[in-house]
Amino acid sequence: MGIAPVNTVRGGAEQGTYVCKELVFAYAMWISPSFHLKVIRTFDRITSAPQTSSGMAADKMQAGVILLGFMRKELNLSNSSVLGACQKLQEAVGLPNLAPQYAIDAPAGALDGSSRPTLALSALLKQHGIRMTANQAYQQLAKLGVVEHRERYSRSAINGIKKFWSLTAKGCMFGKNITSPANPRETQPHFFESKFPELLKLLDTVH
């Protein structure tokens, strides 16, 4: 009989929830293949040393912090997307639900503490009567350093690599990266409606 991926011991000196490291690795790799090696090294170091139940809980929390830091730095994900991913990780590894229920997504400099409405680029172009396809606009925004192409592994893609657009750190002034509804391993840029006129002015400067 195999070992359950999640095992809860109630009572006694060893009480607590124990999760096989493969489960955590699989979740992190599902989010981003580039995070694969970092997760393996971190969790291997954590799980190799003898630990008490309280120590294991602390290490699990540390793993969540590492994941959060990676997403913010490497993927430029929005606050709400990072929060959603961390809530799923908490549930997967048995951590208590310590995260807030919502996060604020707003442009830099917003002072009222409220999220700003966003739309996909194609919807905003249509809304403003701009005769340009979303792909054409993305190509121009890439020249401005607002977006960039990212890659992920895909069995169905040419040469096994699927490309997708992602906002850069500079681009986060005008929008946010959310996890793509089509594939959670991709980001999908959404742009703040209130900042789009400013972004259109920048597009006019590209030649």
N, C-alpha and C positions, 0 to 999 in steps of 0.2 A: 504493500500500500504506500502511495506517495505521500510526501510531506505537504500539508496545506500551505499555500503561499502566505496566508495571514492566520496567526495563531494567538489566541488570547488566553492568558493564564490568570485566573482569579484567585486571590488570596495567597498568603505565604510570602516568603522573602523574594521570590522570583516573579511576582505578579506584574502583569503588564501586557502590552500587545506587541507581538514579534512578527516582522515582515521579512520575507526572503529578499535578498538584495536584487535578485533578478527582476522582481516586480518593479522596483524603483528604477532600475536601469532601463527597463523596457519603456516606462512612461517618459523618462527624460529623453530617450532616443526618439520616441514618437514625436516629441515637440521639435527637436532639431538634431539632425545627424551630426552636425559639427560639435554638439555638446557631448557626444558619445564618450570620447576618451576622457574628458574632464570628469564626467560622472563616474566612470569606472574607477579611476584613480582615487577619487574622493571617497566613494563608498567602500572600496576595498580597504583603504586605510582605516576607515571607521569600524568596519565589521571584523577586521582581522584581530584587533586587540580585545582581551577579555574586558567585559563591561558589566556594570550593574544595570538594573532596569531603569534607574533614574538617569544613568549615563547614556543609555540608548535613546531615551526620550530627548535628551539635550542634543545628541548627535543628529537625530532626525530633524530637529528644528534647525540645526546648522545647515543641513542639506537643503532645506527649503530656502534659507537665506542665500545660499550659493546660487540656487536656481533663479531666484528673484534678481540677484545682481547680474547674472548672465543675460537674462532677457532684457533688462534695462539697457545694458551696455552694448550688446551685440545685435539685438533685433530691433531696438528702438520701439518696443511695443508700448501701447498706451497703458495708462494706469489701470483701466478697467480690464484690459486683456490680461495683464500680469496678475491682477487680483483673481480673475477667473481661473487661470492656470494653477495658481498656488492653492486655491481652494480645492481643486481636483487632486493636487498632490497631497494635501493634508488628509483628504479622505482615503487616498490610496495607501498611504503609509501608516494610517491610524493616529495621526496627530490631532490634538484637540482643535476645535474650530476657533482660532484666535483672530482670524482676519476680519476686517470690517465687511459690512454687507454691500457696500458700494464704493466706487472711487470717482474722483473728479477728473474729467478730461476737458482741458481748456487751454487756449493759447498762452504762451509765456507772457507774463505781465497782467493777466486777468486778476482782478482784485476782489471780485465778489464771491469767490468760492463756489461758483456754479459751473456745471458742465455746459459746453457749447454744442449746438446741433451740427452734425456733419453729414455729408453725402459723398457718394462715389464720384469720381472725376467726370464720368460720362453724364451723370445726372446734372451736375453743375454747369457743364459746358452747354447742355441743352437749355437749362434754365436761363442762362445769360445770352442765349442766341449766338453762341460761338460756333462757326462752321469748321469744326476740327474734330477728328476722331479722338477718342481717349488715348489710343496708341500714339498718335502724332503728338499729342500734348505731353505724354510721358517722355517721348524722345527729347522734346524741348526742355522739359523740366530736369532731365538728366544732365543736360548741358549746363544748367544753372546750379547743379549740385543739390537739388531739392529731393530727387529720388535716385535710386540706383537699382541695378539688377542684382538679385540674390539667386542662389541655386539650391536645389534639393535633389536627392536621388529619387528616380521614378522608373519603374520597370517599363512603363508604356511610352516614355518620352524618348526622343532621338538621342542616341548615345547614353541613355540612362540618366540624363540630366534635365530637370524641368526648371525653367527660369521664371521668376516672378518679380514684380515691382515692390519696392519697399521705400518708405520715407527715410531719408538720412537724418542725422541730428539737426542739421540746418532745416530740413523739411518739416520737422516737428513744430516749427513756428507756425506752419500753415495747416497742419492736420495731425492725424494720429494713425498709427499702424494697428489694425485689428487682425485677429486671426481670420483667415479666409473661410467663408462658409463652405466653399468647395473642398478645401483640404486644410485641416488645422495645423499642418506643418508649413503653411505658407502665410505670409502677411498680405494684407490688402489695404492700401492707403485709402483713408477717408479724409476729406478736407473740410475745415471749418467754414461754414457759410459766411460768417462775418469777416473772414480773412481772404476770401476768394477774389474780391475786386483787387486787392493788393497783389495777389498772385498773378492775376491777369496782366497787370502793369509790368510785372517782371517778364512775363512771356513776350510782351511786345519788344523787349530789349534783345531777344535772341535772334541771331541772324544765321 
